[in-house]
Amino acid sequence: MTKKVASRANAISPFHVMDILAQAKQLEAAGQNIIHMEVGEPDFETPQPIIKAGMNALKQGKTHYTPACGLPELREAIAGWYEQQYQVKVNAERIIVTPGASGALLLVMGALLEKQKQVLLADPGYPCNKHFARFVEGRVNSIPVDANHQYQLTAQHIEQYWDDNTAMALVASPSNPTGTVLTQQELSDLAAAVATKSGHLVVDEIYHGLAYDGFHAPTALSVSDQVFVVNSFSKFFGMTGWRLGWLVVPEGYTEVMDKLAQNLFLAPATMSQYAALAAFQTDTLSILEQRRQAFERRRNTLLPLLKDIGFSIPVTPQGAFYLYADCSALLSEQIPDSMALSQFLLKQAGVAITPGLDFGHYQAESHCRFAYTRDESLLVAAAERIKRVMIG
């Protein structure tokens, strides 16, 4: 019998990377060695101080609901993090703790995007953003961006593409899949451009903390108190499976976010929130800094190896843990696009990567993403395997 589902569900496409991951797991089960560079998840375990704090919370019976916007002490701790890390003062009442950054994005879309109203997004970009918009029956205008724009939306894009039906723009810094970072001036220009349109600017900062070459990604909160900022404990803090994020809203928006949070997910996971209180401790931050340095070394190792094979990476990423590579020079009649290339490398080289199709449409057939979330020795081995099957 044919299953009947809502049109909004049918309009949401799955991650191609998850299909690649499933195929990789099948090959591993059959005995093939696979080097995983497809999924955007740190390979490091959650730092022990965070794990210990979570276990202590369980032992102390802290297993009941918290307020919908999160533990007051965690909201205060996050506010302290902004002051310590960015010298930006944020009232803890403006901080909403959520079930992952996905929970924060759902709140933002639910609160700000009217039915059939439009959000401006960069293409390529994180694929779930357009699906969140679709889920609340909004629309998406995906703006083609390339290396000339650092793969980012600019104030000029706002002027060019904003119309009467546009409600908001969403940018990411550092970005997925490209790892590029918006400067403070670029953030300021974006915030000003959106403000002139009486719209909303949402900035995804979930890769903050993972920046390289002595660069520190500025928070959008340093240029405006009218932006919405999404962050997460997943990437820098290494808490992917704990499903915990946060949202910073302008004054006056806490009440609506509280109301939506109560109805959509009631409250974030209690154990995860108590665990996250340890994320800002000195011993935890020391561990995280060592890991940031490891990611920087990995980037510096993989980047020249891929270029040597024939991948073009015109913009060296300043953050996150991805390389977004133009694979045009490696395509052929037998391997016509990045999807075919990802399948070929998985089956012939035992290397799993993500095709550009997961991140949009613009130049997607000629681009792919490498996640350098593996030890340097595995990155070297992966490059050697790719080189062997592609150029001998």
N, C-alpha and C positions, 0 to 999 in steps of 0.2 A: 504494500500500500504506500502511495506517495505521501511523504511527510509534508505537512503544511507549516511553514514558518513565516515570520514577518518579513516584509521586503527589506527592512533595515538590516536584518541578519543576513539575508542573501546578498546584500550589497557589500558586505565586508569580506574581503579575501583573506586567506590564510597567509602566514609567513612562508615564503619559499624556503627560507633557511631551516625551518622546522622539518620540512620534508627531506632536506639534505641531511640534517642531523639524524633523522630516522633511518635513512639509507645507510649512513655511516655506522650507526649502531648495528644494523643488520650485517654489514660487512665485517664488523668487529666480532660479532657472534659467530661468523663463519671462519674466523681465524685471521682476518687481514688486519694489519696494523694501520691505524688511521691517526693522522695528526690533525687535531681539531683547531681550526682557525675561523670557524663560522659563527659561533654564538658569542654575543657580547657580554660575557660573564668573567670576572676575575677568577683566576685559577687558585688564588690564595684562599685559605680558610678564614672565616671570621676571626679577628684577633681574640686571643684568649681572655683579656679583661672583659670584653663584651660578652663572650660566652659565659664566663663566670658570673657576671651580673645577672644574666638571664636565668641561670640555674638557681642562683640565690633567691630570685624573685619567686620561682616555683616552690622552692623549699619553704618560703615564708608565706605561702598561700595567696600570693598576689595573682589571682587567676580570674578576678571578676572584671566586669566592664569598667572602663575609664570614661570620663566625659567624651563626648563625640569629637571635640576638637583636640583631644589628647591630654595626657598628664600635664598639669600645670607646671611641674618641675622640669619636664622635658621641653616644654615651650620656652621656659625661662633659659634653659641650657642652650637651646638653639639661638635665642636672642643674644646670649653671651658669646656664642660662636661668631656671630656677625660682627660684634664689637671687637672681639679679639683678632679675628682673621682679616676683617675688611675696614675696621674703624668706622663702622656704620651702626648707629643706634636704631634698633627696631623694637617697638613695643611688643612684648610677648603675646598680647591679645590679638595681634595681627597674624600670628603664626598658627596654622591649622595642621595638625599631625594627621597623616593619611595612610591608608594601606598601600604602600609603595607610591612612587611618583605617578603611576597610572591612576590611583585614586585621586591625586591632586588634579591631574588633567581632566578627569571626569567631572570633578567639582567645577573647575573653571569653565568647561564647555557648557555644563548644565546651567550655570549661573549667568553666563555672559552671551551665549549664542542663541538667538531666537530662531525659530523654525524658518528655514530657507534663507537665513542670513549667512554671510560668507566670512570665512577666515582665510587670511593670506598665509601660505606656507612656502618654504623653500623646497625646490625639487632639484637635487636629491635631498631627502630628509627622513626623519624617523617615521616609519610607515603607520604606526598606530594613531598618530595625530589626526590624520584624515578620517580614520575610522571612528574615533571619538566624536568628531564633528558630525559624521553621518548618523551616529547612534542617537544624537539629540536632534536629528533631522535638520541639521545645518548643512551648509554647502562649503566646498573648498575651492580656492583658486590657487593652484600650484604654480609658483613662479620659477621658470628655468633659471638656474644659477650655475656658474662654472668657475674655473680657476681665476678668471678675471675679477670675480666678485668674492674671492676666497670662499666660494660655495655658500655665501650668506646673503640674506635679504639686506638691502640698504635703504636709507631714507629716500633715495631716488625711486626705488621700487614702490615704496608707499605712495609717492606722488603719482607714479605712472599707473598703478593697478587698483588703487582704492577707488571705490565708487559708492553710490548711495546705498547699495545693498551690503556693503562690507561693515562688519562689526568689530573685527579684531585681527591682529597679526601675531603669529607665534614664531619665535626664533629660538635657536639653541646654541649655547656657547659654554664649553666646547660642544661641537656638533657631532651627531651620529648621522651619516657614516664617515665624515671627512676629518673630524678632529680639529677643525679650524676654530679660532677664538675671535670674538668681537672685542675691539678695543673700547676703552671708556668713551672716547669721542664718538665711535660708531654707535654705541649704545645710547649716548646722549642724543645723537642726531635722530635715531630711530624713535626714541621716546617723544622727542619734540614733534616729529613728523606725524606720529599717530595722534598726539594730543591735538594738533591742528585739525584733525579729522573728527575729533570728539569720539575717538574709538578707544579700544583697549589694547595694550601691549602685554603679551605673556612671554616670559623668558624662561626657557628650560635650562637649568644650571646643574643637572644631575651629575655631570662629570667634573664639577668644580673640585679642586684639590689635586686633580691629575693634569698638571701643566708642566711644561718642560723648558729647557734652555734659560732657566732663571726667570721665566715669565710667570706672572700670577694673574689668572683670569679675573677681571673686575666683575663684581656683582652689579646687576642692573639697579639694585637698591641704592647704589652710590650716586646715581644720576637722577633718580626720580622716586618719590614715594607713592606714585600713582601706577606703577607697574605691578603686575602679578608675577611672582617668581616661584618656580617649581624646583624642588631639590629632592634628594633621596639619600638614604643610608646604604644603598646598594653598591654603588661603583667604588667611590673613594674609600668608604668605610667598610666595604667587603661584607655587607649583610644582605645579599640578594634574596636568599630564602626566608629571611625574617619578614619580608614584605612591609617595609616602613619607609615613608617619605614625608615631605611636608610642603606646605604652600604658604607663601607670604602674600597677604592681600593689603590693599590700601585701607586706610581708615574708613569705617562705614560698611565694610563688606563682610565682617566677621559673622554677623547674625545670619545672613543668608547662607553662608558656607556651613555654619553650625546646623541650620535646619536641613540642608541637603545631606550633610554627613549623617545626621540622625536617621534619615530615611533610607539612604543608599547603602550604608555599611555599619551603622550604629556607632562603632568606635574602632580605632586601630587595635591590633593585637596587643593585649596587656603585657605579656612576657617580653615581646619585642621592644616595647617602649621602655620598660625598666632596663633591658639590656643596653639600649641606645644611650642611656644616661652615662654609660662608661665610655662612649665613643669619643668624648671630648677630653678625657683624662690624659695627662702627660705621657704615661706609659703607652697608652693606645696610639696617641699621635706619633710617638717615636717609631712604633711598628709601621704605621701607615706611611711615614716619610721614607722608610727603607723600601717599602713596596713601590712608592712613587718613583724612586730612583731606579728600581728594577725595571719598571715599565719604560722609563726613558732609555735605559740601556737596550732594552728589547727593540724599541723603535729604531734606535741608531744602528742596531745589528741588521734588522730586516730590510730597512729602506734601501740601502745600496745593493743588497742581494737581489731584490725584486727588479730594481732598475737594470742590473746587469743581465737579467733574463730577457728584458724587453718591455716590462711594464713601465708606463709613464706616470710619474707622481709629481705634478708640477708645483704642488703646494705641500711643503713639509708641515705636518700637523703639529700644533703647539699644545694639544691636549687630548684627553680621552685615551683610547688604546686601539685605534683603527688606522689603517692605511687604505685610502680610496684610490684605486689604481685604474688607469686607462689601459685596457688590454688589447686595443685595436691592432697593434703590431703582431699579436700572437694569433689572431683569428684567421680562419681559412674557410675553404669550401666545406671541409669536414667539421670544422669547429666555427660555426658562423656567428656566434654571439656569446655573451658572458654566461648565459644559462648553460649552453652547451659546454663551455669551457669548465664551468664548475662541476658538471657531471663527468667530464673527461678526467679532470684532475682527481676527483674522488675515486673513480674506478681504476684509473691507470697509475696514479701516483700515490694514492692513499692520503690525499690532502683535501680537507674539507674547507671550502671558502663560500662566501655569499655572493650571488649574482646581483648586479645593480638593479634588477627588476624589483627587488624588495624595497627599494628606497625611492621609487618614483618612475617616471617615464623618460625624462630628459637625458639623452645619451646613456640610458640604462643598459642597452645592448652591448655597449663598448666599455663598461666599467664593472668592477667587482671590488668587494671589501675583504680585507684581511684583518682579523683581530689578533693582535700580538699579546694574547693572554696565555701564552705558554712559555716555558723556560727557553732561554736563548739557544740551548743545544737543540731543542726541538724545532725552533724557528730556522736554524741553519740546516737541519735535516730536511725540513719541508721545502726550503728553497732548492736544495740539491735534488730532491725528487722531482720538483716541477721542472727544473732545468734539464734533467735527464730525459723526461718524456716530451718536452717541448722543442728542445734544440739539440739534444743528444749529448 
